[in-house]
């Protein structure tokens, strides 16, 4: 009996040791399996995180690139542009007037494209089609550009836009569309830039003006579009608001300009000096081009240019 008991005890002891060994082995295997599982899950989560990060990064990069593309400006140079009419009442030709500038080593011409009353100063089939006011001009834009190109001259057009005097947004949009087509026509023909003068523009028109310029750029990607900042914006009582608007325009438009004389100025030179001194900050900070008044008297015109350059301005053009 005792032998049998001892045998049973021995057998039970072996079973217990065997069970403990199996439990330990199973525990070790389970632990290893858990570790492997955690590593796999960790790697999957890490890969997923990296993928999401890359997707966000790509999206951000695309957004930045798109934003940069939206803000890309056309190249534009500083000029000293003398006013040249496409047609005159005398017997001279455009080539003669450009040659006169070349003889003075002047290679930039400021070309009026319409009058302040928006009468066109060049021949345009497009203007006829869209019902724009056309004068008696016979010179085409292509002829003007070809004549200037043979003399290696820079052409800057001046285009007046009075649409912002119209309170009706729908009618205003029609007027702006017609103006955009004609400005685009000048750029497509080969003008280096066109400066828009919109004297009736107010701060409420800021985004509308930007959209107007963007529509021109979509029609004619070559050349640059400039805008003369109106007096109503420059003379706002809130200087911070003026700066905010000009900064917005500067970000979205190829270049800005500023008229420095008014039609009713009693003393043109004093008026120019006062305007330049008062707006020095904006002129230099935003690299504005100064628009000078035309005077048929060569001596007075020379004095106007001298007064401007004495004020530290080297980027200017004469307008009518």
Secondary structure as GFF3:
##gff-version 3
##sequence-region A 1 320
A	DSSP	alpha_helix	2	70	.	.	.	ID=ss1
A	DSSP	beta_strand	80	83	.	.	.	ID=ss2
A	DSSP	alpha_helix	94	103	.	.	.	ID=ss3
A	DSSP	beta_strand	108	112	.	.	.	ID=ss4
A	DSSP	alpha_helix	125	130	.	.	.	ID=ss5
A	DSSP	alpha_helix	141	149	.	.	.	ID=ss6
A	DSSP	beta_strand	154	160	.	.	.	ID=ss7
A	DSSP	three_ten_helix	163	165	.	.	.	ID=ss8
A	DSSP	alpha_helix	169	189	.	.	.	ID=ss9
A	DSSP	beta_strand	193	197	.	.	.	ID=ss10
A	DSSP	three_ten_helix	203	205	.	.	.	ID=ss11
A	DSSP	alpha_helix	206	219	.	.	.	ID=ss12
A	DSSP	beta_strand	224	228	.	.	.	ID=ss13
A	DSSP	alpha_helix	231	234	.	.	.	ID=ss14
A	DSSP	alpha_helix	239	252	.	.	.	ID=ss15
A	DSSP	beta_strand	255	259	.	.	.	ID=ss16
A	DSSP	alpha_helix	268	278	.	.	.	ID=ss17
A	DSSP	alpha_helix	280	285	.	.	.	ID=ss18
A	DSSP	beta_strand	289	293	.	.	.	ID=ss19
A	DSSP	alpha_helix	298	310	.	.	.	ID=ss20
A	DSSP	beta_strand	316	319	.	.	.	ID=ss21
###
